[in-house]
Each structure stands twice: as C-alpha cells, then as structure tokens.
Amino acid sequence: MRTRIADYQLIRPLEDDLSDGQTSVDPAATPAEATGTYLAQPPTRLDLGNTQVVVHLDPASDPVVRWVQHLAGAHSPHLPTLIELGGDSESVPRSLYWVHTWTGDATMARPPFTLSLAFVLWLVAGAARGAHALHEVGLVHGDINPRLIRFNDRAVTLDPPVRVPDVPLGLARRLDRTTELDLIEPGVARGELPSRASEIWTLGAVLHLGLSGQLLHPGLADDPPVTAVQRIMFEPPRIAPGLDPEAAQIISSCLAPDPARRPQSAGALADQLEILGRQR
C-alpha cells in the first residue's frame, strides 16, 4: 500500500469497509497504478487538525471529473463535504485524487449496537436526504446500500459510490455477490439508467433490509447468477411479515412497479420517514 497520495498521509484502505470485503484495487497493478479509497490524515496546509478525511484515487476520466464537480455543488449535511480534487503525479497512467470529509467507522451495515426501529428510520431518512441533494444537482448515486450509510452521534451521511459511475454501454452494474441484486430496481436490472425513481425503490429496499434483516427475494444467496438476475427482474418483491404497519406501507410505496406511484422524490420519502420516526 502507498503511504501517501499528494501530501495526504494514508492510514488504511477503506475498500473492505465499502465493498463488503471485496477490493476495487487491481491485484495485478503496481502501487503506482492502483486505484482505491483510503482513510487519511490531511496536510497541515488545510488546517483541519487531527480530523481524518477520505481520499479516492480514480482514473483521470471525464466521468470522474464531472461527478466530483457536481458533488461539489450538492450542499447537504447528509453528504460528505468535498475538500479537494487534484492530479496524482505518481500514477501511471495518470490518476485523479479527490478528498472529502469522514463521518466515522459506524455504518448501517456494521453498527456498533442493535438498531431500533426509530434509529433505522433516522438512518434511511438521512440517506434519502443525501440522495435528494445529489438528484437536485443532476447526479444519481448508483449504489445506495447499507455499507455506504455512515453515522455518528450527530449525523448521517451517504458516502459516494465505491466506483464513480463510469459504466460501459450495456453493463447495468458491477456486483460482488448475488445478494446485492436485492437492492437493484428491476428496471435498472433490465438495462434502464438509474434515476430518481429507481433510487427511491432502492431506499425502500434498504429500509426493508434494515427493519427485517431479510431480502425482498428470499434465497437469492443460493441462486446461480443468471437465476438471481431473472428473479429480481420478474419476481415481485416480498415484504417480510411482522414489520411496523406504517413502515411496511412506506416500503410498499417505494417498491411500486409504476414509478409514478412511488414517493415524488427522495426528499419526500425522507419527510415520511422522519414523521414516522418521531411517532416511534
């Protein structure tokens, strides 16, 4: 592992945290060629003290630059704050590094305590607020999942996707395991572009997983990849029994086959979740 990117002192890679044990670093690459995401200590020139930050190293491509530029315009307490974008002179071919704030180690996927109903509603509402801020500047996240919903005792933030969207034509999504398909809206699985409506579907699926611990397509982990893809494209999602009735109703609305019947925006979904959370 490299010890520095520009004048940022690297502490540890974050790929295992962000991609469920799967790394985005090419094992055949040399350290100078590798891309990745790292927890780092910022340089003294930024006057951030002991505050740690996240450094992404990505190929120097137009999609990455556009994504980061749009992120800079998405002002929300539920998104990391962009600190810097620069070129990495040590990478061959040339790479870009971009840096943002770090909320802490706790995520919805790896919480330090058992999550209550109200806490799950708070987490997903925060993620929905972050997604809405992205949507308002013309971005879709593309990979909302519990590992990227990060929190501390003051805030919830939605981390950027592990891989900034740069998807070749005809490729719907890169996945590490079949269970990740459970969070993908059926239209996106069929090749449609991610959208506000598809991300509302995904937020509903994340809420379902957080409240029930169950998949919308039970047994997906045991399916061959082709079968799993066919199931999420054509099999209606099954909401687990025994959920809070009002939470189940919100989930059902997010998963409506007709996008027009889903909440109008991720912000509107966050409103619903926050109201219910105060009642619980």
N, C-alpha and C positions, 0 to 999 in steps of 0.2 A: 504494500500500500504506500502511496505517496505520503509524505509528511506535510507538504504544503501545496496549495493552489494559490498562485499570486502571493500575496502576503498574509493569507489565512492559514493558521496552524490547524491541521486536520487532527481531530480527536478519534473518530471511529467512523467506519462506513455505516450508513443507515439502510442499505438495501434489504437486510434481513428484517428490519422493523417494517419497512414499507411494502415489501412484496412477499410476506409470509414465508421467509426462508429462501426465496429464490432471488438471485442476484442479477442485476442488469449489466454487470461488468462482463465483458467478453473474456472468458478464461484464456483464450489464445492471444490476447492483446498484451503488449508490453505496458508497464506502468504509464509511460508517456502517452499511450494510445487509448487507455481505458477511460470509459465514462462512468459516472456514478454519482451518488448523493452522499454527502458527508456532514456529520456534526463537526463544527469548527470553532476555534477561538478567533474573533475578529482582530484585525490590526489596531494598534493604538490610535492611528490616524482617524478612526471612526468615533473615538471617544465613547465606546459602549461599555467600558469597564470589563467586568467578568461575564457579561451576558454572552451566551453561546448563540451561534447562528447556524443556518443550514446552507451548504454550498452545493450547487448542482453543477456537474460538468457534462456538457452535451455537445454533439456535433455542431459546428458552425453552419447552421442552415437557416434559410428564411423562415420556415415554420416556427423554429425555436425563438428566433428574434421577435417575430410577430406576437407569439404567445406571451413572452415576457413583457413586451411593450404594452399589450392590453392589460396584463396583470397589474402593471404599474398604475393604470387608471381605475382599477377596481377597488375603491376605498371602502373597506369594511372591517370592523373589529373581528369578524369571523373568517378572515383570510390572513395569511402571513403578510407582513409588510415587506415589499421589495426594497432591498438596500442597495444593490449594485449589480451591474452587468458589465462584463469585460472579456477580453480575449486571453486565452491561456497560451503563452508562448512556448511551453514545454510539450504540448501535444502535437503529434504527427498522425494524421492531418490535423489542421488547426481546429481547436475546440473553443467553446464559449463557457465561461463560468457565470453563474448568476446566484445571488445570495439573498436570503430572506430570513425573517425572524423565526425563532424557535419557541414553541409553546411549552414543550416538555415531553417526557417519555410516555405519559399515560395516553392510551388511545381507547376507543370504544372496543377494539378487538382484544386489547390487553389492559383491562382496567386494574387498578390496584385494590379494588374492593368489589363486592357484588353490587350490580347496578339495580336500583329501584325503578319502578315504572316512571316516576316523575323525572328521574335522572336520565333515563333513556330518551324521554320526550325532549328534555333540555338539550341533549347531545344532537339529536337529529334535527331539532329546530335550528340549532347553531349551524349545522352543516347546510341546511336549506337556505339560511341567510347568506352563507358564503357562496353557495351555488347561484343564488339570485344575483349577487353582486357581479359574478362572472358573466352571467347571462346579460346583464344590463350593459356590459361593455363589448358584447358580441362574441364571448367565449362560451364554449361548453367544456365542462371539466373532463368528461370522457371516462372517468374511472372512480366514481364515488363508491367507497367501501369503508367498512368499519376501521380498517387499519389506517386510513387517512383522516379520520375524525379524531382530532387531538384535543386534549383539555388539561386544564389545571384548576386550581380552586377559584379562579376568577373568570375564565373564558373558555370558549370552544372555538377551534379553528379547523377549517377544511384545508388540509395540505394539498399542494399541487399534485397532479398525477405523477407516478413514478417515471413514466415516459411521456414527455410532452407530445401531444398529438401530432404525429407525422406519419399518417397511415397510408401505405400504398393503395392505389385503386384496387378494389376487390377484396381487401383484407378488412374484416369487421373489427377484430380485436385480437391482441396477443394475450394468452392466458397461461397460467402456470398449472392449473388443475381444473377438473370439470365442475367442481362445486362453485367456482367463481361465475359460471354461467348463470347461476340463480339470480344474480343481481343485474343481468342484462335484459333490457326491454326486448320483447320478441321482434319488433320491427328492426331494431339495430342488429339483432342476430341474423336477420334476413338480408342485411346489407344496407339498410337505410342509415343516413347520417345521424349521429347523436344530436339531440335538440333539447330545448327547454322541457318539452313534454316527456321525452324519454328519460330525462334525469329526474323528473318528478316520479316516474314509475320506479326508478332505481332507489330513490329516497324512501318510497313506500316499502320496497323490498328490504332495505337496510333496517327500517323501523320494525318490520316483521321479524327479522332475524334477531334484532336486539331484544325484543319483548318475549319471543317464544323460544329462541335458540334452535329453531327448526328451519329447514329450507322450504321454499314455496313448491319445490319439486322434490318430494322425498325420494331418497335412494339415488340421487344424482351422482354421489361419490362412487357408486358401484357400476355406473353405466360406462360403456365404451364411448369415446369422444363423439362419434357420429350419432349414436343414440341420444346422448345428452343434448347435443345441439338440436336435434329434431324435437325432443321433448320441450325445450324452452321456446321453440318457435311455434309449436302447435298445441301443446298441452296447457289447458288453463291452470294458472297458479292456484294452489290450495292453501287457504289461510288456516293456520293451526287453531284448533278449538280451545276454548278456555281463556282467550285474551279479553282484556278490558273491552266491553262492547263499543265504547266510543272510539277507542284506539283502533279496533278492528274495522270500524266504519271508515275511518280516515285511510287506513291501509287499502281497503277495498276501493275507495275513490281514486287513490293513486294508481292502482292496478287496472283501472277501467280499460277495456280493449280500445274504446274510442278515445283518442287523446283529448277531444273537446270536452269530455265528461270528467277529466281529471282536474285538480285544482288549477286555477288560471295561471299561477306562477309558483315558483319555489318560495317566494316571499309570502304568498297567500297561504301556502302549506305551513310555513313557519308560524304564521299567526294562529292557525288552528291548533298546532302542537303546543304553543305557549299558553293558550287559553286552557286547553285540557290539562296541561301540567300544573297550572295554578289551582285547578279544581281537585287535583290528586295529591 
